[in-house]
Amino acid sequence: MKYVIYIVIAFIFWLLITSSVSPAILLTGTIVALLTVGLLGRYFVDDVYRLFQLRRYYWFVIYLFIFIWECLKANFDVAYRVLHPDLPIKPGIVKVKTYLKTNIGRTTLANSITMTPGTITVDIIEDYIYVHWIYVSTTDPERYTEKIAGRFEKYIKRIFE
């Protein structure tokens, strides 16, 4: 049953991307949805019924606004560092502790960190995410964990766990 739901979701996503309902597009979308779920379905979320909990969509919308705001702030910070005559950077790799338990939650957090300018996820090992940071402002693990992951983690937890 969950694979049928995956196929329907993939097909709806296809329709949203293509913005067309011509017979060729519908046939192609059906084939793409079937192939995608057939090849990658086992890697999708196990509890498909979570997709129907409306509160998760509410938190996703909130998360999008937080993510966009953090990206804007990080863009200005990186631009300042690039344009400053002294180039005030202090790069390093930090070990960020995450409390997320699901793989999709950890992956979303790692991707959110990577898409924020000035940081890039290097690796995920168990409960830790290794992040290259353009300006390591502190050596206290709790403080830099809050600065890097804390802004995203609480929302991701409400969406995926």
N, C-alpha and C positions, 0 to 999 in steps of 0.2 A: 504493500500500500504506500509506503514512504517513497518508493521510486516513482510511482504515479504522480505523487505530489511534486516531487523534484522535476519531473518532466513538464508538468503544468507551469511551475514557476519559471523554468528555463524558457519555455515557449512564450510566456507573458513578457519576460525580459527581452527576448528576441523581438517581439512586436513593439516594445517600447523603444528599442534601439533603431529599428528600421522605419518606424512610423508609416507603415504601409500594410495593406491587407490584400494585396493582389495574390492570385492563386500561386504564382511562382514563389513569392515571399513566404506564403503560408506553408507550402511544401518544403521549402528550404529550412524554415524555422522548425518544422516538425522533425526533419532529418537531423538537424543540428542538436535539438533538444534530446532526441533519442540517443545519438552518439555520445553527447556530453555526459548524460546520466549513465549510459552503459559503460563508458570507460572510466569515469571519475566518481560515480555515485557512491562508492564505498568510502570516499574521503569526505563526504558531506557530513553535516550535523547528524548525530545519531537520533536525537529526540526531535523529530520533525514537527511535533505538535507545539513546540515552543514558538514556531513561526506564526501561530495563530493567537498569541497572547499580545493584546494591543498595547499593554504597558511597555513592552520591549520597543515598539515603534516610537512611542513617546520619548523614551530615553535615547533612542537613536537620533531623533531630531535634535534633542538637547545636545547630544554629543557632537553632532555636525557643527552646530554653532560654536561650541567650545573649541573644537578642532580648528575651525576657520580662524577664530580669534587668536589662538596660540600660533598658528602659522603666520598670521599677519605680524604679530609681535616678533616672532623669530626672524622673519624677513627683514624687518627694520634693524634688528640687532646685528644680523650678519652684514647688512649693507653698511651699518656704522663701522663695523670692524674692518671691512674691506676698504672703505673710503678714508678711514682715519690714517693720518700720516705715520703713526707709530705701529700700525697694524696690531692692536692689542688682542692677541690670541694666546691661549695657553692650552693646546690640544692634549687630549689624553683619552684613554679607554677606562670607563668606569663600569663597575659590576652592580647592576640595578636589581634589587630583589622584587619579584612580582608575587602577588597573592592570588593571581588568576589560576584556576585549576584546569580549564578546558584548553585544548590545543588551539581552537579557533579564537578564543579570547587572547591567548598569548601572541598568536600570529597577528591579530588585529592591533594589539599594543605595539608589537615590534614594527609593524608597517606604519603606524601612526608616528612613532618616534622617527623612523627613517624619512617620512614625508615632511617632517618639520625641519626647516633649514637649520643647519648648525649641528645636527645630530644624525648619526646613522647606526643602525643596528648591525653589529658584527656577528653575533651568535646568540643562540638561546640554548642554555644547558640547565635542565631541570627547572628550578624556580628562579633562575637568574638570567637576565638579559645583559649581554655585554654591548656597550654603546660607545662609539667614538664621538666625543663631544668637542666642539671647537674651542670652548672656553670652560675649563674645569675650575669652577669658582670656589669649590670647597672639597675637602678630603673626607668629610663626614658622610658615611654611606646613607644615613637617614635623610640628610638634607638634600643630597643630589638625587636620591631616589624620588623624593617629593618633587623636586624641580623638573625632573625628566619624565617620570612615569605617573606621578600622583595626579597630575591634571587630567589624565586620560583614564587611568585604571578604574576609578570608582564608577564611571559611566559605562565602560566596557563590561564591568562585572554585572551591572544591572541589565545589560543587553543580552549577554551570552551565557550567564550562569544563573 
